Structures are given as structure tokens and as C-alpha cells.
Amino acid sequence: MHQLPNKLIALLLVLAVMGLPCGAMATNNSGLNDPQIDAGAMAADAVVVRPVGIVATAAGFVLFVVGVPFAALGGNVGDAWNAMVVYPAKFTFARPLGDFE
């Protein structure tokens, strides 16, 4: 009769240990899926994407200067400025390293 509580305690202990991974899997792991944490993405961003973004910002500025008379005729100078200069500049200089969203 003394063995029954020991076996019951052992069984409950085994079930509790087996249930531990289920509790860990049920938690919110949204922090583990962040793409900006990836070191490879950060390196690629610093070496390839940022220099291309600088060139795109400069080219957008040149194209804006060439196209501003046409944008003025159409009445959308602000939209042209945002699309050709501001968006590439924000993509290049304002976002966190490795964040491509």
C-alpha cells in the first residue's frame, strides 16, 4: 500500500515533465520571427542595399529636377518629390538595419 502513492507521484511527475514543452509551445513567439534580427540580412543591407539606396536617392533627385516642369504643369510637384526623393531617402537612411518591410 505504501508503493501506490510513490508510483502515483512518479506518474504525475513524468506527466508534468512531459507537459513542459507544450506550455513553451503555447506561448507567443512573435519576437522570434522578426526579420530584422537576422545578422545575414543586416550584413546584406549594409553592404549591398544601402549603397544602392544612396544611388537611387541621387538618381531620383536628378530625375525630379529634370521632370519638375512637367510635374508643375500637372500640379503634382509634391507627389513627384515624395515618390522620387523622399521614399528612397527614407528607405536608405531612416529604417533600421536589416529591416526590409
Backbone torsions as a table, in degrees:
resi	resn	phi	psi	omega
1	MET	NA	-26.7	179.5
2	HIS	-72.7	-25.0	-179.4
3	GLN	-75.9	-28.6	-177.5
4	LEU	-60.0	-47.7	177.2
5	PRO	-64.0	-34.3	178.5
6	ASN	-66.1	-41.4	178.5
7	LYS	-68.4	-37.9	178.6
8	LEU	-66.0	-41.1	177.5
9	ILE	-65.6	-41.3	178.6
10	ALA	-63.9	-41.8	178.7
11	LEU	-64.4	-44.3	177.8
12	LEU	-63.7	-37.1	178.1
13	LEU	-66.1	-42.3	177.6
14	VAL	-64.0	-43.3	178.5
15	LEU	-64.8	-37.7	178.8
16	ALA	-66.8	-41.2	179.0
17	VAL	-67.2	-37.1	178.6
18	MET	-70.1	-26.3	-179.4
19	GLY	-82.4	-12.9	-179.8
20	LEU	-60.1	-46.4	179.4
21	PRO	-63.7	-30.2	178.8
22	CYS	-65.5	-38.2	177.8
23	GLY	-67.0	-36.6	178.0
24	ALA	-69.4	-34.1	-179.7
25	MET	-75.4	-21.3	-178.1
26	ALA	-83.0	-11.0	-178.9
27	THR	-75.5	165.2	179.1
28	ASN	-81.2	116.2	-178.8
29	ASN	-106.9	36.4	-177.0
30	SER	-66.3	-27.7	179.0
31	GLY	-69.6	-22.4	-179.4
32	LEU	-80.1	-14.7	-175.9
33	ASN	-101.3	12.2	-179.3
34	ASP	-73.5	121.7	-179.8
35	PRO	-71.1	-21.0	-177.8
36	GLN	-74.7	-7.3	179.3
37	ILE	-83.1	-18.2	-176.4
38	ASP	-67.2	123.7	-178.7
39	ALA	-68.9	-33.2	178.4
40	GLY	-65.5	-39.6	177.7
41	ALA	-67.1	-36.9	178.1
42	MET	-66.0	-42.1	179.6
43	ALA	-65.7	-44.0	178.6
44	ALA	-63.8	-36.6	179.0
45	ASP	-65.8	-44.1	-177.4
46	ALA	-70.6	-35.4	-173.6
47	VAL	-90.0	-36.7	-172.7
48	VAL	-110.7	-54.3	-168.0
49	VAL	-72.4	-42.0	-178.9
50	ARG	-64.1	-45.6	175.6
51	PRO	-61.4	-38.5	176.6
52	VAL	-64.9	-36.7	177.2
53	GLY	-65.5	-36.5	176.8
54	ILE	-64.5	-44.4	178.0
55	VAL	-63.8	-40.7	179.5
56	ALA	-65.7	-36.7	177.8
57	THR	-66.1	-44.5	178.9
58	ALA	-64.9	-43.2	179.0
59	ALA	-65.3	-38.0	176.9
60	GLY	-64.2	-37.3	177.3
61	PHE	-65.9	-43.9	178.3
62	VAL	-62.2	-45.2	178.9
63	LEU	-65.0	-33.8	177.0
64	PHE	-65.0	-44.2	179.3
65	VAL	-61.0	-40.5	178.8
66	VAL	-68.7	-38.7	-173.8
67	GLY	-94.1	-1.7	-176.5
68	VAL	-63.1	-33.2	175.8
69	PRO	-63.0	-37.5	179.1
70	PHE	-72.1	-36.8	176.7
71	ALA	-66.5	-35.6	178.4
72	ALA	-66.6	-38.6	177.0
73	LEU	-64.5	-35.6	179.4
74	GLY	-83.7	-11.7	178.6
75	GLY	78.2	23.5	-179.3
76	ASN	-129.0	48.0	179.4
77	VAL	-64.6	-43.3	180.0
78	GLY	-62.7	-41.4	177.8
79	ASP	-65.4	-40.3	178.5
80	ALA	-65.0	-41.4	178.8
81	TRP	-62.3	-44.9	-179.8
82	ASN	-63.5	-43.7	-176.0
83	ALA	-72.9	-36.3	-173.0
84	MET	-93.5	-24.8	-175.0
85	VAL	-122.6	-50.5	-172.2
86	VAL	-67.4	-47.5	-178.5
87	TYR	-62.0	-48.1	176.9
88	PRO	-63.1	-35.0	179.0
89	ALA	-66.9	-42.2	177.2
90	LYS	-65.2	-40.1	178.5
91	PHE	-62.8	-35.5	-177.2
92	THR	-82.5	-43.3	-168.1
93	PHE	-110.3	-20.7	-171.0
94	ALA	-102.7	-18.9	-175.9
95	ARG	-89.8	156.3	178.5
96	PRO	-65.1	150.5	-179.0
97	LEU	-63.6	125.8	178.8
98	GLY	89.1	-1.1	-179.6
99	ASP	-96.1	109.2	-175.8
100	PHE	-104.0	11.7	-179.7
101	GLU	-87.7	NA	NA
